[in-house]
Structures are given as C-alpha cells and as structure tokens.
Amino acid sequence: MNTQRKNPLVSVDWITVLIYMALVIFGYMNIYSAALVEEHPAIYDFSQEYGKQFWFIVVSLFVAFTLLYMDADFFSRFSYVIYGIVIFLLAIVLIPGIGKSQGGNQAWIALGSIRLQPAEFAKIGVALVLAKYISSTKAKFNDWKTRLIAAAIIGLPGLLILMQPDVGSLLTFIAFTFVLYREGLSGNVLFIGLGSIVVAVASIFSGYNNINYPFFGEHSGVFLTIIILFIIGVVLLFMVRSFVVPRNRKSLYIIVSLAMAGSIAFSYSIDYIIDGVLEPHQKSRIYVTLGLEQKQEEEEAPVENTAPNQIQLKKPDDPGYNARMAKIAVANGGFIGQGYMQGPMTSNKYVPERWTDFIFSVVSEEWGFVGSFFVLILFLALIIRVINISERQRSQFSRIYGYGVASIFMIHFIINIGMVIGLAPIIGIPLPFMSYGGSSLVGFTIMLFILLRLDSERLSIFK
C-alpha cells in the first residue's frame, strides 16, 4: 500500500481546505450576528440557529475527515447505490406524514428537531452517476442515446424535486449541463438553452398582462406569444426556401419546424407551470425580479440613516419586500460596513431569512464592499481551484465529478448573490458553506471532500 493510501492527509489539497475553512468560519460569524438572541449568547446553544450551525460545522468536519480516509474507489463502485438512496429519499419526502413543509415546499424529512433536505444530497448522487456513466461507457455526446441517458440521470431527481415543488433546488440541476460540455456536448445545446430563456421570459411577460380575448380568456397573452413564434417560424422557413441551396433545404426545413414546434410547446408549458405548479409566493418572486409586480411607495421602504421606528414592516400585499430589504442592507454597508453586529437592517430584523438565503446581505451591511469583495474572491478562488484539481486528474471519472462540483458551486454562488442584489428571483437556495442549514453545509462538504479524496490519489484510474 502506498503512502497516499496510508495517509491521504499527506497529499490532500490544503489550499482548497483552507478556502473551505475560511468560508465556513466567516459564514458562521455572520450567522451568529444575524440570529443572535441576547438571552442565549452561547455559540453552542442548540435552541438557537447559531447553536445548531455550530454543531452542523462539527458534524461536517467529522464527515470531511472520514471521507479523506475512505477508499477512493468506493465512490466510483457505489455511485449507483448512492444515487438510488437519494432518489428514494426524494420519493418518500412526497408522502404526507413523512415529508414536512416549509415555505410552501414539502422538501424536508424530520429527524427530531433536525430537518433533512434530500435535494441537497441529490446533487452528490447525480454528480457521481454522471461521472460513472460517462467514464465507464466512453459515452459520446454526438449520439442521442448518450444525451437521453445523461438527461434522464439529471431529470429523474429534478422531476421529484419539482413535485415538492422546490423550484430553487430544481434550477441548480441545470449546472450539470456545463459538465457535459467538457466531455464533448455540442454548443448547439447551449444555444437552445439561451433561446429557451428568451421564450420563457417572453411567455411570463405575456401571461402576466391583462389581455382577455373570448375563448382564450386569461391565457390570451400566451396565445399571442405562440402566434408570434409561429410567424417567426414561417418567416424562417421562407428564408430557407429563398436563400439556401436545394440540397441543404430538407434538413433545415426539419430543424426550423422542430424548433418552431418546440418553442410553442415550451411557451405553453411555461404558462402552465406559472399558473398550475408554482405557489403564489414563488410566482410573485419571479414577477418582482422581472419588474412586473407593483412595488410599494418609496416612502414605505427604509432608507439609509432612517431611525428604526420609522422603518415600515412587511405588508401582506408587498411581494417585493424581501428583495427590497436585502438591497437596502447591501447599500447600507458602504465601503467598510457598519461594523460587526452593528448593521441596523440586520440587528432590527428587517431582512427576512437573513441567516439563510440572505446571508450575503449581512456580510455587505456589516463588512461593506471590503467584506463582500473578500467573499467573492474566496468563492472565485474555490471554483478555480476545483477546476484546476479536476483538470489534473488522470481518471475521467474524477475529472467529470470535479466539474460537477465546480458547476454546482458556481450556480449556487451566482444565483444566491443575484437574489440579494436583485438580479435573480428569490428562489430560496443557500450560499455554499456560509448560509445556515445542516443539509446544505453537510451536503456541500461531502461534495468537496469526495473530490479532495479522489485528488489525493489522482495517479490512480477509477472506473
């Protein structure tokens, strides 16, 4: 047995471990500031969020240490078993009495006073099975079989998460698409994805308006979008007939026709999801981000240097309250911040969920631009480091898994920060290693330290 197998700590990537520890510690400091109850100041008080997070950190460090001493090929050999376990957990969470609801999503399993969120661990199973499938079959993404199987691996847990419905967690699974590009997936898929975003936004805008034609009723706006898409398709077909040489027309006719039919079906499905699947609060968050919901009058919102007793509290008819409070907290930080535990928006509890999804608003208010920039640099360094680790692997399994980890970290980072500063809808996903939550912290820790364990034996080939 070589030295690496006897003691993986010798070859572990300590730079990544230090970045991880910096994020966890700084995150905990801000959770403590955001959730502090003066009557319970102890950092290990399990009755408070910061006390629970303290023990979540202890558990995460134990799990990380344990992973580093497991056989590295365990994760390849048992990837399908791990995937099966997370699928099972995602299925049973939908059963009334087992799954517990919070924020409109039936996404948790109660274990005493602790709640387990299977969606956070599903990302690990998907990353492992994608790596296993692609590396063991030498899959090529120029054939439809490979694409469909890869889509099914990602889509099965995604479908179960949609049924909760936890749209935020579902959107993070889009990140796995980027993994496939590294392994040869055509860039046309990315083009289709960008086109889908445009169609989705157009459908949301048209579905929100007040157009109401006979027969189509409240869906008249979406009907107009479908008519426009049909007209665009007909124009493109005419252009193919007029400007493309005859031998290439047949294939382009098929492509344009399929694109037109797919766009129309997708537009209708977006309208169905908005009206028939999403909860009212989820719809409002999307509308607010797109500027569709009417906001409260400016004088009703807190501003910098406003006395605490003058700040208006949340109103039931104000769906933009959360986003507006977070942006005010960010702006309130200035360059160097209000000082640790001195942020008025944080200490006066005007930012909802400030220790979970909005932890970055606490960082920005209390540490200012300097603290925010520090967090951005840490995440940028972590993602770049994970990519570098992935590229130096001899094993295709390890490389693909590493890109899965990097992609998940990246999409969580981008969407969470975007939520806080108003560039993304509030969909309730945590900032890795910094937001409060045992499932997210332990799940992200497992993802990262599996990669570090694989990297500690990067000269080996796992199949």
Secondary structure, DSSP 8 states (H G I E B T S, - for coil): --HHHH-GGGTS-HHHHHHHHHHHHHHHHHHHHHH--TT---TT-TTSHHHHHHHHHHHHHHHHHHHHTS-TTHHHHTHHHHHHHHHHHHHHTTSBTTEEEETTEEEEEEETTEEE-HHHHHHHHHHHHHHHHHHHHT--TTSHHHHHHHHHHHHHHHHHHHTTT-HHHHHHGGGHHHHHHHTT--THHHHHHHHHHHHHHHHHHHHHS---BTTTBTTHHHHHHHHHHHHHHHHHHHHHHHHS-HHHHHHHHHHHHHHHHHHHHHHHHHHHIIIIIS-HHHHHHHHHHTT-S----GGGS--TT--GGGS----TT-TTHHHHHHHHHHHHTTTT-S-TT--HHHHTT-STTTTTTTHHHHHHHHHHHHHHHHHHHHHHHHHHHHHHHHHT-SSHHHHHHHHHHHHHHHHHHHHHHHHHHTSS-------TTTSS-HHHHHHHHHHHHHHHHHHHTTTS---
